[in-house]
Amino acid sequence: MNQRTHPSSVGIQTNHAAPPVAGSEQRNSPIAFFFLFLYTALVFIRPQEIFVALNNIPVIQFSAILCLLGVLAGQRPLRWGPQQGMLLAMLPVVAISGILNGWGTGGIMEAQSMLIATNIPLFLYVTVVSTVSRQTKLMALSILASVLMIHNGYMQTVNVFGWSGTPAIFLRYANEVRIRYLGFFNDPNDLGMLIVMNIAFVFYFYGKAKFLGKLICLGILAWFGYGIYLTGSRGTILGAAAVIGLYLLFKYGGTRLIIAAVVAGPMLATLMSKFGGLGSDDSSANSRLEAWYDGIHYLIGNPIWGIGKGNFTDWHGRAAHNSYILVASELGIIGYTLWGGALTVTMLAGFKIFKMKTEQFDDHPKREAIIAEMKVNTALFFAMVGFVVTAFFLSRSYTLLMYIFLGMMVASLYRMVALVPELKSIFSMKNVAMCSMYSWVMVIMVYITLKVAL
């Protein structure tokens, strides 16, 4: 008789449940993945905003609903990890913080919007991306979307308007042109962030390709470099450099050096901003640092619930330009611990897998599957490294882009745990609690540096 680790009739796999093993119920719904792939294409490439006939049709919502129905009907197990629980628990914090800061029911509506726009997609990616094949298809789609966006940007530099119909941004005071795309990629910084997060994906395919494929990958990397230049985003340039630099550090550096670099990283980035290394002028650099400093004081003045989601700009007058300070100031200790903890537990798990030696699986019966998953997880880990770095200079705490990539990485972690059950401790409550505390290193280091630098 088939034994199951959870009595639920729908087979929900939580962080307390054992990973799927041979003989347990595991079904991959092709319908669910089809609509998830379609959803991803619609979010990234956004044909519904290019073709007039689709302008008034909520195709993104329809594809998400159909994917969810496909999951409930035929995808098993339904995966629910600690990251999902923490980000879901953040929604009541959003609602309560809004009420306490005079927003009334606005906080409740904002939490409801986040549930639909980010938390449900997170669940879909974690559950549906259940094989390496599915994962690589989504990675290829993400690369294709980035290539198309850069080409659209190139057309903007030539004809002002790209083939998507969007014009470039002209900064006359800086004699600069910045490219952009549609939807939330209408901001050059978001476009640049996507490109940076796809660099690791291109290296993944480069490692698998033969001679011609490697040439194509090198061409794409050069195209990405050109695209990053056209975005004019200095945070994006640093993010691209960090992906490569941190790969070398994590690959060849010792444990103490890595820990020192991770702790000192926020301090170094803050000092770079202080001396104008990431701004177009001194006033831009100083305004960024002032926003960070004020944000930390908003947290000190409203430590539990923060000043309310979306209120930073109202209080300060300008954007936070730092995703970590933004969450800490707007949602307080509770909100940031949940948000930062979800991000940190995922990153530390990815780092742990990256540092594993393939030789330890030489005698393992699933050696090939394990190594294939390790390579995919490495690509996803460094894609998230790109987000973590660029998010330090951008206010992108709640962006759908983070939830999509986070969902894919959590899915990879689940697949890895299924192959190597000894890794299930990465989802333990003890590890989650420790990572939630570790997440505060970012904010604390920024605060210490600001106290010295300002």
C-alpha positions in Angstrom: 0.0 0.0 0.0 1.3 3.5 -0.9 2.6 5.4 2.1 2.3 9.2 2.2 4.0 11.7 4.4 0.9 13.9 4.6 -2.7 12.8 5.0 -4.1 15.5 2.9 -6.1 14.3 0.0 -4.5 16.9 -2.3 -1.0 15.9 -1.3 0.4 19.3 -0.1 4.1 19.0 0.6 5.1 21.4 3.4 8.5 22.1 4.9 7.8 19.4 7.5 7.0 16.8 4.8 9.5 14.4 3.4 10.4 15.0 -0.3 8.8 12.8 -2.9 10.3 9.3 -3.1 9.8 6.4 -5.6 6.3 5.1 -5.3 4.8 8.3 -3.8 2.2 10.2 -5.8 3.9 12.6 -8.2 2.1 13.9 -11.2 3.2 16.6 -13.7 0.4 18.3 -15.4 1.3 19.4 -18.9 -1.7 21.7 -18.9 -0.5 23.5 -15.8 3.0 24.0 -17.3 1.6 25.2 -20.6 -0.3 28.0 -19.0 2.6 28.8 -16.6 4.9 29.1 -19.7 2.2 31.3 -21.4 1.9 33.4 -18.2 5.7 33.9 -18.1 5.7 34.9 -21.8 2.9 37.4 -21.2 4.6 38.9 -18.2 8.0 39.3 -19.9 7.3 39.8 -23.6 3.9 41.4 -23.1 2.3 41.0 -26.5 -1.0 42.1 -25.0 0.4 45.6 -24.9 1.7 45.5 -28.4 -1.3 44.2 -30.3 -4.4 46.4 -30.0 -6.8 43.5 -30.2 -5.4 42.2 -26.9 -5.3 45.5 -25.0 -8.5 45.1 -23.1 -8.3 41.4 -22.5 -6.8 40.4 -19.1 -4.7 37.6 -20.6 -2.2 37.5 -17.8 -4.9 36.9 -15.2 -6.6 34.3 -17.4 -3.4 32.3 -17.9 -2.7 32.4 -14.1 -6.2 31.2 -13.3 -6.1 28.4 -15.9 -2.6 27.4 -14.6 -4.0 27.3 -11.0 -6.9 25.1 -12.2 -4.5 22.8 -13.9 -2.4 22.6 -10.8 -5.4 21.7 -8.6 -6.7 19.2 -11.1 -3.5 17.3 -12.0 -0.2 18.6 -10.4 1.1 16.7 -7.4 2.5 17.3 -4.9 1.3 20.8 -4.1 4.4 22.4 -2.6 4.3 24.8 0.2 7.7 25.8 1.7 8.7 28.2 4.5 9.4 31.0 2.0 5.8 30.9 0.8 4.5 30.8 4.3 6.7 33.8 5.3 5.7 35.9 2.3 2.1 35.0 2.9 2.4 35.9 6.6 3.7 39.3 5.4 0.2 40.2 4.0 -1.5 40.7 7.4 1.5 42.9 8.4 0.7 45.0 5.3 -2.9 45.3 6.3 -2.3 46.0 10.0 0.5 48.5 9.2 -1.9 50.3 6.8 -4.6 50.6 9.4 -2.3 51.8 12.1 -0.9 54.5 9.8 -4.2 55.9 8.9 -4.8 54.2 5.6 -8.0 52.5 6.7 -8.9 49.6 4.5 -6.3 50.6 2.0 -3.8 48.3 3.7 -6.3 45.4 3.4 -6.8 46.1 -0.3 -3.0 46.3 -0.8 -2.5 42.9 0.9 -5.3 41.4 -1.3 -3.6 42.8 -4.4 -0.2 41.3 -3.4 -1.9 37.9 -2.7 -3.2 37.8 -6.3 -0.3 39.5 -8.1 2.7 37.9 -6.3 1.9 35.2 -3.8 -0.3 33.0 -6.1 2.3 33.2 -8.9 5.0 32.2 -6.4 3.0 29.1 -5.5 2.5 28.2 -9.1 6.2 28.4 -10.0 7.2 26.4 -6.9 4.7 23.7 -7.6 4.6 23.5 -11.4 8.4 23.8 -12.2 8.8 20.2 -11.0 11.5 19.0 -13.5 14.8 20.3 -14.9 13.3 20.2 -18.4 10.6 22.6 -17.4 13.0 24.8 -15.6 15.4 25.1 -18.6 12.4 26.0 -20.9 11.5 28.9 -18.7 15.2 30.0 -18.5 15.4 30.0 -22.3 12.2 32.0 -22.5 13.6 34.6 -20.0 16.8 34.9 -22.1 14.7 35.4 -25.3 12.6 38.1 -23.6 15.8 39.9 -22.6 17.2 39.7 -26.1 14.0 41.1 -27.6 13.8 43.9 -25.0 17.4 45.0 -25.8 16.6 45.0 -29.6 13.6 47.1 -28.9 15.9 49.4 -27.0 18.4 49.5 -29.8 15.5 50.6 -32.1 14.7 53.4 -29.6 18.2 54.7 -29.9 17.8 54.8 -33.7 14.2 55.9 -34.2 13.2 57.2 -30.7 10.4 54.6 -30.6 11.0 50.9 -30.4 9.0 48.3 -32.2 6.9 47.9 -29.0 5.8 51.5 -29.4 7.6 52.8 -26.3 10.0 55.7 -26.6 13.3 56.0 -25.0 13.9 58.3 -22.0 16.0 61.3 -22.9 18.0 63.0 -20.1 19.0 66.3 -21.7 20.9 67.5 -18.7 23.1 64.4 -18.9 23.0 64.1 -22.7 21.9 60.5 -22.1 19.4 58.1 -23.6 18.0 55.3 -21.5 16.1 52.4 -23.1 12.9 50.8 -21.7 10.2 48.3 -22.5 6.5 47.7 -21.6 4.7 47.0 -18.4 6.9 47.2 -15.3 9.9 47.1 -17.6 9.0 50.6 -18.6 11.6 51.7 -16.0 15.2 51.2 -17.4 16.2 49.9 -14.0 13.8 47.0 -14.1 14.9 46.2 -17.6 18.5 46.2 -16.5 17.7 44.0 -13.5 16.1 41.4 -15.7 19.2 41.4 -18.0 21.5 40.9 -15.0 19.4 38.1 -13.6 19.7 36.3 -17.0 23.4 36.4 -17.2 23.7 33.2 -15.1 21.2 31.5 -17.4 23.3 32.2 -20.5 26.4 30.7 -18.7 24.3 27.7 -17.9 23.5 27.0 -21.5 27.1 27.9 -22.5 28.3 25.0 -20.3 25.9 22.6 -22.0 26.4 23.7 -25.5 28.8 22.6 -28.3 30.9 24.9 -30.4 28.1 26.7 -32.3 26.0 26.9 -29.2 28.9 28.4 -27.2 29.3 31.1 -29.9 25.7 32.0 -29.7 25.9 32.2 -25.9 28.9 34.5 -26.2 27.0 36.7 -28.7 24.1 36.9 -26.2 26.4 37.9 -23.4 27.9 40.6 -25.6 24.3 41.7 -26.5 23.5 41.8 -22.7 26.5 44.0 -22.0 25.3 46.4 -24.7 21.8 46.3 -23.3 23.0 47.1 -19.7 25.0 50.0 -21.2 21.8 51.3 -22.9 19.7 51.2 -19.7 22.0 53.7 -18.1 21.5 52.0 -14.8 24.5 52.2 -12.6 23.1 49.8 -10.1 22.6 47.4 -13.0 26.2 47.7 -14.0 27.3 47.0 -10.5 24.9 44.0 -10.4 26.4 42.5 -13.5 30.0 42.9 -12.1 28.9 41.4 -8.8 27.4 38.3 -10.4 30.8 37.5 -12.0 32.9 38.7 -9.1 30.8 36.8 -6.5 30.9 33.7 -8.6 34.7 33.8 -8.5 34.7 34.6 -4.8 32.3 31.8 -3.9 34.0 29.3 -6.2 37.6 29.9 -5.1 37.4 31.9 -1.8 37.7 30.4 1.7 34.9 30.4 4.2 36.3 33.4 6.2 36.8 35.5 3.1 33.3 34.8 1.9 31.7 35.7 5.2 33.8 38.9 5.4 32.8 39.9 1.9 29.1 39.3 2.5 29.2 41.3 5.8 31.3 44.1 4.3 29.4 44.2 1.0 26.6 46.5 2.2 29.2 48.8 3.8 31.3 49.0 0.6 28.2 49.7 -1.5 27.1 52.4 0.9 30.5 54.1 0.7 30.5 53.9 -3.1 27.2 55.8 -3.0 28.7 58.3 -0.6 31.5 59.2 -3.0 29.2 59.4 -6.0 30.4 56.1 -7.5 26.9 55.1 -8.4 25.3 58.4 -9.1 25.4 60.9 -12.0 26.5 63.6 -9.6 27.1 64.3 -5.9 23.6 65.5 -5.2 22.2 62.2 -6.5 24.5 60.2 -4.3 23.7 62.3 -1.2 20.0 62.1 -1.8 20.2 58.4 -1.9 22.1 58.2 1.3 19.7 60.6 3.0 16.8 58.4 1.9 18.5 55.4 3.4 19.3 57.2 6.6 15.7 58.5 6.9 14.3 55.1 6.2 16.3 53.6 9.1 15.0 56.3 11.4 11.4 55.6 10.2 12.1 52.0 11.4 13.4 53.2 14.7 10.4 55.4 15.2 7.9 52.8 14.1 9.8 49.5 15.0 7.0 46.9 15.0 4.7 47.7 12.1 6.6 50.4 10.2 5.1 53.4 8.4 2.9 51.4 6.1 3.5 49.9 2.6 3.8 52.6 0.0 4.2 55.5 2.5 8.0 55.9 2.2 7.7 58.4 -0.7 5.0 60.3 1.1 7.1 60.6 4.2 10.5 61.3 2.5 9.4 62.8 -0.8 11.6 60.5 -2.9 12.0 56.8 -3.5 14.1 54.8 -1.1 16.5 53.5 -3.7 17.1 50.4 -1.5 14.7 47.5 -1.4 15.9 46.4 2.1 15.6 49.8 3.7 12.2 50.2 2.0 10.7 47.0 3.5 12.3 47.6 7.0 10.9 51.2 7.1 7.5 50.4 5.7 6.7 47.1 7.4 8.9 47.3 10.5 10.7 44.4 12.3 7.9 41.9 11.7 7.5 42.6 8.0 11.3 42.8 7.2 12.0 39.6 9.2 9.5 37.7 7.1 10.6 39.2 3.8 14.3 39.2 4.4 14.1 35.7 6.0 12.4 34.2 3.0 15.1 35.7 0.7 18.0 34.7 3.0 17.0 31.1 3.6 16.7 30.7 -0.2 20.1 32.2 -0.9 21.9 30.3 1.8 20.4 27.0 0.6 21.5 27.8 -2.9 25.0 28.7 -1.7 25.2 25.4 0.2 24.3 23.4 -2.9 26.7 25.5 -5.0 29.6 24.6 -2.6 28.8 20.8 -2.7 31.3 18.7 -4.6 30.1 16.5 -7.4 32.6 13.8 -6.4 30.6 13.0 -3.3 27.9 11.6 -5.5 30.1 9.3 -7.6 28.5 6.2 -6.2 25.0 7.6 -5.9 22.4 5.8 -8.1 21.0 9.2 -9.2 24.3 10.9 -9.8 23.4 12.3 -13.2 20.1 13.7 -12.0 21.8 15.3 -9.0 24.6 16.9 -11.0 22.0 18.2 -13.6 20.0 19.7 -10.8 23.1 21.3 -9.1 23.9 23.1 -12.4 20.4 24.4 -12.7 20.4 25.5 -9.0 23.7 27.3 -9.5 22.2 29.3 -12.4 19.2 30.2 -10.4 21.3 31.1 -7.3 23.4 33.6 -9.3 20.4 35.0 -11.0 19.1 35.7 -7.5 22.5 37.2 -6.6 21.9 39.6 -9.4 18.6 40.6 -7.8 20.1 40.9 -4.3 22.8 43.3 -5.5 20.7 45.4 -7.8 17.9 45.6 -5.3 20.4 47.3 -2.9 20.2 50.4 -5.2 16.5 50.1 -6.3 13.2 50.1 -4.6 12.0 46.7 -5.9 11.0 44.9 -2.7 7.6 43.7 -4.0 8.2 43.3 -7.7 6.8 40.3 -9.5 10.2 39.7 -11.0 11.6 38.7 -7.6 8.6 36.3 -6.9 9.0 34.6 -10.2 12.8 33.9 -9.9 12.4 33.1 -6.2 9.7 30.6 -7.1 11.9 28.9 -9.7 14.7 28.7 -7.2 12.6 27.2 -4.4 11.3 24.7 -6.9 14.9 23.7 -7.7 15.6 23.3 -4.0 12.6 21.0 -3.6 13.8 18.9 -6.5 17.3 18.8 -5.0 15.9 17.7 -1.6 14.0 14.9 -3.4 17.2 13.6 -4.8 19.3 14.2 -1.7 17.0 13.8 1.4 19.9 14.8 3.7 19.4 18.4 2.5 15.9 18.7 3.9 17.3 20.5 6.9 17.5 23.6 4.8 13.7 23.9 5.2 13.8 23.3 9.0 12.3 25.8 11.3 15.6 26.3 13.1 17.4 27.2 9.8 14.5 29.5 8.8 14.7 31.3 12.2 18.5 31.7 11.9 18.2 33.0 8.3 15.6 35.5 9.5 18.1 36.9 12.0 20.9 36.9 9.4 18.8 39.0 7.0 19.2 42.0 9.4 22.9 42.1 8.7 22.2 44.1 5.5 20.2 46.9 7.4 22.6 47.0 10.4 25.7 47.4 8.2 24.1 50.1 6.2 23.1 52.0 9.4 26.6 51.7 10.9 28.2 53.0 7.7 25.8 55.9 7.4 26.5 56.9 11.0 30.2 57.2 10.1 29.9 58.5 6.5 27.2 61.2 6.9 
